[in-house]
Amino acid sequence: MKLRSRAQLGRDQVKDSVQRITGELADLAHATARDAQRLLANARRALRRARAKAAQLAAAGVRDAAAGRRRGRLARAVNDLSELLEATDQLGIDGRLSNTGELGRGVAAVGRNTTRRGMSTE
């Protein structure tokens, strides 16, 4: 009986360690998502400014193809980061649900998004 209780104690310690480390990782992910939200706000602001400047130049009859390509890349980056943050938020919610034994829907949503873009989910 004593060996069994020691084995159980070992399993409990491992489980507690895994939960503690998972919590630390969740805190890091939350902080990273917060930083990414600030980055997204700044990128959206820069995109608005670039579009306004392009409209002013177009009104003056000036076209800048290179600036247009940069605006396009910035717009794509803003959209991609926005989608990534939405998926990350959903995974965070689903991570809390997975502790209860339920499978969240965010994992399936991320799989759909990556498959849609031609990337493998495996």
KAHUPE-V733418 format. One record per residue. RES is the residue in one letter. SS is DSSP state (2 for helix, 1 for strand, 0 for the rest). OMEGA is omega in radians with two decimals (NA if undefined). BURIAL is # if it has 9 or more other ideal C-beta (glycine too) atoms within 8 Angstrom, else .. Layout:
res->(RES,RES)
ss->(SS,SS)
omega->(OMEGA,OMEGA)
burial->(BURIAL,BURIAL)
This chain:
res->(M,K,L,R,S,R,A,Q,L,G,R,D,Q,V,K,D,S,V,Q,R,I,T,G,E,L,A,D,L,A,H,A,T,A,R,D,A,Q,R,L,L,A,N,A,R,R,A,L,R,R,A,R,A,K,A,A,Q,L,A,A,A,G,V,R,D,A,A,A,G,R,R,R,G,R,L,A,R,A,V,N,D,L,S,E,L,L,E,A,T,D,Q,L,G,I,D,G,R,L,S,N,T,G,E,L,G,R,G,V,A,A,V,G,R,N,T,T,R,R,G,M,S,T,E)
ss->(0,2,2,2,2,2,2,2,2,2,2,2,2,2,2,2,2,2,2,2,2,2,2,2,2,2,2,2,2,2,2,2,2,2,2,2,2,2,2,2,2,2,2,2,2,2,2,2,2,2,2,2,2,2,2,2,2,2,2,0,0,0,0,0,2,2,2,2,2,2,2,2,2,2,2,2,2,2,2,2,2,2,2,2,2,2,2,2,2,2,2,2,2,2,2,2,2,2,0,0,0,0,0,0,0,2,2,2,2,2,2,2,2,2,2,2,0,0,0,0,0,0)
omega->(-3.11,3.11,-3.13,-3.14,3.08,3.11,3.11,3.10,3.11,3.12,3.12,3.12,3.12,3.14,3.11,3.12,3.13,3.13,3.12,-3.14,3.10,3.09,3.10,3.10,3.11,3.09,3.10,3.13,3.12,3.12,3.12,3.11,3.10,3.09,3.14,3.08,3.10,3.10,3.13,3.11,3.12,3.14,3.09,3.10,3.12,3.13,3.09,3.12,-3.13,3.12,3.11,3.12,3.11,3.12,3.10,3.14,3.13,3.11,3.12,3.12,-3.14,3.09,3.11,-3.07,-3.13,3.11,3.10,3.10,3.10,3.09,3.12,3.11,3.12,3.13,3.11,3.13,3.11,3.14,3.14,3.13,3.12,3.11,-3.13,3.12,3.08,3.13,3.13,3.09,-3.14,3.11,3.09,3.08,-3.13,3.09,3.08,3.10,-3.07,3.07,3.11,3.12,3.13,3.06,-3.13,-3.10,-3.12,3.13,3.11,3.14,3.11,3.10,3.11,-3.11,-3.11,3.10,-3.14,-3.11,3.09,3.12,3.14,3.11,-3.09,NA)
burial->(.,.,.,.,.,.,.,.,.,.,.,.,.,.,.,.,.,.,.,.,.,.,.,.,.,#,.,.,#,#,.,.,#,.,.,#,#,.,#,#,.,.,#,#,.,#,#,.,.,#,#,.,#,#,.,.,#,#,.,.,.,.,.,.,.,.,#,#,.,#,#,.,.,#,#,.,#,#,.,.,#,#,#,#,#,.,#,#,#,#,#,#,#,#,#,.,#,#,.,.,.,.,.,#,.,#,#,.,#,#,#,.,#,#,#,.,.,.,.,.,.,.)
